[in-house]
Amino acid sequence: MHRCSEAAKAVEELEDVYVVHHWDCDGIASAAIVFTRRESHGLRTRFEIPPIETYDRSVYRRLGIDARNTLVVLDYAVYPESGVVFDHHRADPVGEALICNPVLSGADEMSYPSTTTVLQRYVGTGRLDLVALGIVGDLGSRALRTEWRRIVEEGAEIAGVSVEELVRCANILNTCYVMLDSEIVSYAREVLIRNGIKGVIADGKLSGVVSDIEDELKSIVSSVSPELEDSKVIMFRVRSRFSIVSKVGRALAERYPNKIVVVVGHVEGKNIDRIYVRSTSTNLSKVLQHLKRAGVGKSVGGKDWVFSVLCASSQCEDELPIVLKALREC
């Protein structure tokens, strides 16, 4: 399960790979790390992004990647049966893939808060700016209150930006996928690779995307009211034309630090219903594993402090009672 040496060797020696990466900031930063590492060795790297909000293994067939080419999967918690994986989520390994995920071998999640930190430890990145970007992408400004603060500050200095600008870059990259547009995620990745963190911040196209999403986020967070609240859980429902539920959940978790925040989100016109759960005070790993074993919804994935259920039923009416019961019993 924990085959980091073999995985690292493969990344540095295979002549032609397809990198399949998650669509968020950590996934994009991880892809940039692997690309720059391989480019320095004259190796070919091509990219694919799974359809946004899709979490199932059939995605590898649908991407149409030639079986003769090796997959390198980054920060995407649905593992292929073969290839190379670098990740930090609580995922379910299958097949013969070379998986480097210290969390699956018992490491504490905060020891590896991003896939960029896994790459730093086992591949050796030479890009502390990108490592820091992945950390901030997953932890947000909370990273400055953890043992990772020094790395974040050093990464920002290397990039020639302030810590606040580093957080801004992470927010830009985390906003791209909310549009449910893989092309803008690919564009953001290329800007990061070619122009760095400063280039992402300065890019007009990316700034326009962020402006639209931030307006929607502010509107929702300022007006949303809890549908349910007890001593442990507080629950909200949101509707948007964007896949904004995770951003809403992050904001509400900061507002209610002593509660488990549950956000049921519906993307208008896309038939996407999702339950997003985040807590800053309660470890959710046992609930996550319970829901996975129970086969709740289309898919369940996450980490110790956050998880998401992609619902099979409209408005998550079948999944929500199960999730709430599990949270109250944890």
For each residue, the residues with C-beta under 8 A, 3 or more apart:
1: 93 99 101 104 105
2: 99 100 101 102 104 105
3: 6 7 98 99 100
4: 7 8 100 102 118 121 122
5: 8 9 122
6: 3 9 10 98
7: 3 4 10 11 84 85 86 98 99 100 122
8: 4 5 11 12 100 122 123 124
9: 5 6 12 13
10: 6 7 13 14 70 72 84 98
11: 7 8 14 17 34 37 38 72 84 86 123
12: 8 9 37 38 41 43 123
13: 9 10
14: 10 11 17 43 70 72
15: 43 44
16: 43 44 46 69 70
17: 11 14 38 43 44 45 46 69 70 71 72 84
18: 46 47 48 63 65 69 70 71 72
19: 31 34 35 45 46 47 48 72 73 74
20: 47 48 49 50 60 63 65 71 72 73 74 76 80
21: 27 28 30 31 47 49 73 74 75 76 189
22: 26 27 30 50 74 75 76 77 115
23: 27 28 49 50 52 176 177 182 185
24: 27 28 75 137 138 173 174 177
25: 28 29 133 134 136 137 138 170 173 174
26: 22 29 30 75 114 115 116 134 137 138
27: 21 22 23 24 30 31 74 75 76 115
28: 21 23 24 25 31 32 137 173 176 185 188 189 192
29: 25 26 32 33 114 116 130 131 133 134 137 173 192
30: 21 22 26 27 33 34 74 75 86 114 115 116 119 134
31: 19 21 27 28 34 35 47 74 189
32: 28 29 35 36 127 130 189 192 193
33: 29 30 36 37 116 119 123 125 127 130 131
34: 11 19 30 31 37 38 45 72 74 119 123
35: 19 31 32 38 39 45 47 193
36: 32 33 39 40 126 127 130 193
37: 11 12 33 34 40 41 123 125 126
38: 11 12 17 34 35 41 43 44 45
39: 35 36 42 43 45
40: 36 37
41: 12 37 38
42: 39
43: 12 14 15 16 17 38 39
44: 15 16 17 38
45: 17 19 34 35 38 39
46: 16 17 18 19 69
47: 18 19 20 21 31 35 186 189
48: 18 19 20 63 65
49: 20 21 23 52 182 185 186
50: 20 22 23 54 55 59 63 76 78
51: 54 59 62 182
52: 23 49 177 180 181 182 185 243
53: 180 243 267 272 274 310
54: 50 51 59
55: 50 59 77 78 298 299 301 310
56: 59 78 298 299
57: 60 78 79 80 81 94
58: 61 62
59: 50 51 54 55 56 62 63 78
60: 20 57 63 65 71 80
61: 58 64
62: 51 58 59
63: 18 20 48 50 59 60
64: 61
65: 18 20 48 60 69 71
66: 69
67:
68:
69: 16 17 18 46 65 66
70: 10 14 16 17 18 83 84
71: 17 18 20 60 65 80 82 83 84
72: 10 11 14 17 18 19 20 34 83 84 85 86
73: 19 20 21 76 79 80 83 84 85 86 87 97
74: 19 20 21 22 27 30 31 34 85 86 87 115
75: 21 22 24 26 27 30 86 87 88 89 114 115
76: 20 21 22 27 50 73 87
77: 22 55 87 89 90 91 301 302
78: 50 55 56 57 59 91 299 301
79: 57 73 85 87 91 92 93 94 95 97 99
80: 20 57 60 71 73 83 85 94 95 97
81: 57 94 95 96 97
82: 71 95 96 97
83: 70 71 72 73 80 97 98
84: 7 10 11 17 70 71 72 73 97 98 100
85: 7 72 73 74 79 80 97 98 99 100 101
86: 7 11 30 72 73 74 75 100 101 115 118 119 122 123
87: 73 74 75 76 77 79 91 99 100 101 115 118
88: 75 101 102 103 109 112 113 114 115 117 118 303
89: 75 77 101 103 301 302 303
90: 77 103 104 285 288 289 301 302 303 304
91: 77 78 79 87 101 104 301
92: 79 292
93: 1 79 97 99 104
94: 57 79 80 81 97
95: 79 80 81 82
96: 81 82
97: 73 79 80 81 82 83 84 85 93 94
98: 3 6 7 10 83 84 85
99: 1 2 3 7 79 85 87 93 104
100: 2 3 4 7 8 84 85 86 87 118 122
101: 1 2 85 86 87 88 89 91 104 105 118
102: 2 4 88 105 106 107 111 112 118 121
103: 88 89 90 106 107 108 109 112 303
104: 1 2 90 91 93 99 101
105: 1 2 101 102
106: 102 103
107: 102 103 111 112
108: 103 111
109: 88 103 112 113 285 303 304 305
110: 113 146 147
111: 102 107 108
112: 88 102 103 107 109 117 118 121
113: 88 109 110 117 135 138 139 143 146 148
114: 26 29 30 75 88 117 118 131 134 135 137 138 139
115: 22 26 27 30 74 75 86 87 88 118 119 134
116: 26 29 30 33 119 120 125 130 131 132 133 134 135
117: 88 112 113 114 120 121 131 134 135 148
118: 4 86 87 88 100 101 102 112 114 115 121 122
119: 30 33 34 86 115 116 122 123 125 131
120: 116 117 123 124 125 128 131
121: 4 102 112 117 118
122: 4 5 7 8 86 100 118 119
123: 8 11 12 33 34 37 86 119 120
124: 8 120
125: 33 37 116 119 120 128 130 131
126: 36 37
127: 32 33 36 130 131
128: 120 125 131 132 151 154 155 158
129: 132 133 155 156 158 159 196 197
130: 29 32 33 36 116 125 127 133 134 155 192
131: 29 33 114 116 117 119 120 125 127 128 134 135 151 155
132: 116 128 129 135 136 151 152 154 155 156 159 166
133: 25 29 116 129 130 136 137 155 159 166 169 170 173 197
134: 25 26 29 30 114 115 116 117 130 131 137 138
135: 113 114 116 117 131 132 138 139 143 148 151 152 155
136: 25 132 133 139 140 141 143 152 166 167 170
137: 24 25 26 28 29 114 133 134 170 173 174
138: 24 25 26 113 114 134 135
139: 113 114 135 136 142 143 146 148
140: 136 143 167 170 250
141: 136 144 167
142: 139 145 146 280
143: 113 135 136 139 140 146 148 149 152
144: 141 149 152 163
145: 142 149
146: 110 113 139 142 143 149
147: 110 150
148: 113 117 135 139 143 151 152
149: 143 144 145 146 152 153
150: 147 153 154
151: 128 131 132 135 148 154 155
152: 132 135 136 143 144 148 149 155 156 163 166
153: 149 150 156 157 163
154: 128 132 150 151 157 158
155: 128 129 130 131 132 133 135 151 152 158 159 166
156: 129 132 152 153 159 161 162 163 165 166
157: 153 154 160
158: 128 129 154 155
159: 129 132 133 155 156 166 196 197 198
160: 157 198
161: 156 165 166 169 197 198 201
162: 156 165 166
163: 144 152 153 156 166 167
164: 167 168
165: 156 161 162 168 169 197 201
166: 132 133 136 152 155 156 159 161 162 163 169 170 197
167: 136 140 141 163 164 170 171
168: 164 165 171 172 201
169: 133 161 165 166 172 173 197 200 201
170: 25 133 136 137 140 166 167 173 174
171: 167 168 174 175 210
172: 168 169 175 176 188 200 201 206 207 209 210
173: 24 25 28 29 133 137 169 170 176 188 192 200
174: 24 25 137 170 171 177 178 247
175: 171 172 178 179 209 210 213 214 247
176: 23 28 172 173 179 181 184 185 187 188 206 209
177: 23 24 52 174 180 181 185 243
178: 174 175 213 242 243 244 247
179: 175 176 184 209 213 242 243
180: 52 53 177 242 243 267 270
181: 52 176 177 184 185
182: 23 49 51 52 185 186
183: 186 187
184: 176 179 181 187 188 205 206 209
185: 23 28 49 52 176 177 181 182 188 189
186: 47 49 182 183 189 190
187: 176 183 184 190 191 205 206
188: 28 172 173 176 184 185 191 192 200 206
189: 21 28 31 32 47 185 186 192 193
190: 186 187 193 194
191: 187 188 194 195 199 200 203 206
192: 28 29 32 130 173 188 189 195 196 197 199 200
193: 32 35 36 189 190
194: 190 191 199
195: 191 192 198 199 200 202 203
196: 129 159 192 199 200
197: 129 133 159 161 165 166 169 192 200 201
198: 159 160 161 195 201 202
199: 191 192 194 195 196 202 203
200: 169 172 173 188 191 192 195 196 197 203 206
201: 161 165 168 169 172 197 198
202: 195 198 199
203: 191 195 199 200 206 207
204: 207 208
205: 184 187 208 209
206: 172 176 184 187 188 191 200 203 209 210
207: 172 203 204 210 211
208: 204 205 211 212
209: 172 175 176 179 184 205 206 212 213
210: 171 172 175 206 207 213 214
211: 207 208 214 215
212: 208 209 215 216
213: 175 178 179 209 210 216 217 242 244 247
214: 175 210 211 217 218
215: 211 212 218 219
216: 212 213 219 220 240 241 242 244
217: 213 214 220 221 244 247 248 251
218: 214 215 221 222
219: 215 216 222 223
220: 216 217 223 224 238 240 244 248
221: 217 218 224 248 251 252
222: 218 219
223: 219 220
224: 220 221 236 237 238 248 252
225: 236
226: 229 234 235 236
227: 235 236 237
228: 233 234 235 324
229: 226 233 234 235 259
230: 233 234 328
231:
232: 259 260 282 327 328
233: 228 229 230 259 260 262 324 327 328
234: 226 228 229 230 252 256 259 260 261 262
235: 226 227 228 229 261 262 263 264 324
236: 224 225 226 227 248 252 261 262 263 264
237: 224 227 263 264 265 266
238: 220 224 244 245 248 263 264 265 266
239: 265 266 268
240: 216 220 243 244 245 265 266 267 268
241: 216 267 268 269
242: 178 179 180 213 216 267
243: 52 53 177 178 179 180 240 246 265 267 270 272 274
244: 178 213 216 217 220 238 240 247 248 265
245: 238 240 248 249 263 264 265 274 276
246: 243 249 250 276 308
247: 174 175 178 213 217 244 250 251
248: 217 220 221 224 236 238 244 245 251 252 263 265 276
249: 245 246 252 253 261 263 276 277 278 306
250: 140 246 247 253 254 278
251: 217 221 247 248 254 255
252: 221 224 234 236 248 249 255 256 261 263 278
253: 249 250 256 257 261 278 279 280
254: 250 251 257 280
255: 251 252
256: 234 252 253 259 261
257: 253 254 280 281
258: 281
259: 229 232 233 234 256 279 281
260: 232 233 234 277 278 279 282 284 327
261: 234 235 236 249 252 253 256 277 278 279
262: 233 234 235 236 275 276 277 323 324 327
263: 235 236 237 238 245 248 249 252 275 276 277
264: 235 236 237 238 245 273 274 275 276 315 316 320
265: 237 238 239 240 243 244 245 248 272 273 274 275 276
266: 237 238 239 240 272 273 315
267: 53 180 240 241 242 243 270 271 272 273
268: 239 240 241
269: 241
270: 180 243 267
271: 267
272: 53 243 265 266 267 310
273: 264 265 266 267 310 311 313 314 315 316
274: 53 243 245 264 265 308 309 310 311 316
275: 262 263 264 265 297 308 309 311 316 319 320 323
276: 245 246 248 249 262 263 264 265 306 308
277: 249 260 261 262 263 284 287 302 306 307 308 309 323 327
278: 249 250 252 253 260 261 305 306
279: 253 259 260 261 282 283 284 305 306
280: 142 253 254 257 305
281: 257 258 259
282: 232 260 279 305 330
283: 279 286 304 305
284: 260 277 279 287 288 302 304 305 306 307 327 330
285: 90 109 288 289 303 304
286: 283 289 290 330
287: 277 284 290 291 307 323 326 327 330
288: 90 284 285 291 292 300 302 303 304 307
289: 90 285 286 292 293
290: 286 287 293 294 326
291: 287 288 294 296 300 307 309 322 323 326
292: 92 288 289 295 296 300
293: 289 290
294: 290 291 322
295: 292
296: 291 292 300 309 319 322 323
297: 275 300 309 310 311 312 313 316 319
298: 55 56 310 311 312
299: 55 56 78 309 310
300: 288 291 292 296 297 307 308 309 310
301: 55 77 78 89 90 91 307 308
302: 77 89 90 277 284 288 306 307 308
303: 88 89 90 103 109 285 288 306 307
304: 90 109 283 284 285 288
305: 109 278 279 280 282 283 284
306: 249 276 277 278 279 284 302 303
307: 277 284 287 288 291 300 301 302 303
308: 246 274 275 276 277 300 301 302
309: 274 275 277 291 296 297 299 300 316 319 323
310: 53 55 272 273 274 297 298 299 300
311: 273 274 275 297 298 315 316 318 319
312: 297 298 318 319
313: 273 297 316 317 318 319
314: 273 317
315: 264 266 273 311
316: 264 273 274 275 297 309 311 313 319 320
317: 313 314 320
318: 311 312 313 321 322
319: 275 296 297 309 311 312 313 316 322 323
320: 264 275 316 317 323 324
321: 318 324 325
322: 291 294 296 318 319 325 326
323: 262 275 277 287 291 296 309 319 320 326 327
324: 228 233 235 262 320 321 327 328
325: 321 322 328 329
326: 287 290 291 322 323 329 330
327: 232 233 260 262 277 284 287 323 324 330
328: 230 232 233 324 325
329: 325 326
330: 282 284 286 287 326 327
